[in-house]
């Protein structure tokens, strides 16, 4: 499967997805995020004080799940990868101005000057689309194969 196929399927399924992280005691935590996409990565914004952000500081592993939930959904999607956290003003401004997320950030954060704003990039290792035909299609980051 091509990365673009995965992104198209995710966008058709929902403008939100579920993010799973793990805390320092190994307990799972699930929260909803509104993702954006670049080549091989899923992005979202959050607060540095949020549990998901604190979990990712301690363990960068992350997983996403888009359940089948509407008639236009091409199937069930899942992805996993490694998070990178962006809190510096220069990064927040660059990512804000880059339009990486599919919603009006000002309505939630005001401006990139808001110190309560952080961006998270999850570089995806493996993504999967399980279609209505129950055939699983996979995308694997090529630089991490072998």
HELIX and SHEET records of a PDB file:
HELIX    1   1 UNK A    3  UNK A   13  1                                  11    
HELIX    2   2 UNK A   51  UNK A   58  1                                   8    
HELIX    3   3 UNK A   89  UNK A   97  1                                   9    
HELIX    4   4 UNK A  106  UNK A  109  1                                   4    
HELIX    5   5 UNK A  142  UNK A  144  5                                   3    
SHEET    1   A 7 UNK A  28  UNK A  33  0                                        
SHEET    2   A 7 UNK A  17  UNK A  22 -1                                        
SHEET    3   A 7 UNK A  61  UNK A  66 -1                                        
SHEET    4   A 7 UNK A  75  UNK A  86 -1                                        
SHEET    5   A 7 UNK A 118  UNK A 131 -1                                        
SHEET    6   A 7 UNK A  41  UNK A  46 -1                                        
SHEET    7   A 7 UNK A  36  UNK A  38 -1                                        
SHEET    1   B 6 UNK A  28  UNK A  33  0                                        
SHEET    2   B 6 UNK A  17  UNK A  22 -1                                        
SHEET    3   B 6 UNK A  61  UNK A  66 -1                                        
SHEET    4   B 6 UNK A  75  UNK A  86 -1                                        
SHEET    5   B 6 UNK A 118  UNK A 131 -1                                        
SHEET    6   B 6 UNK A 136  UNK A 140 -1                                        
END                                                                             
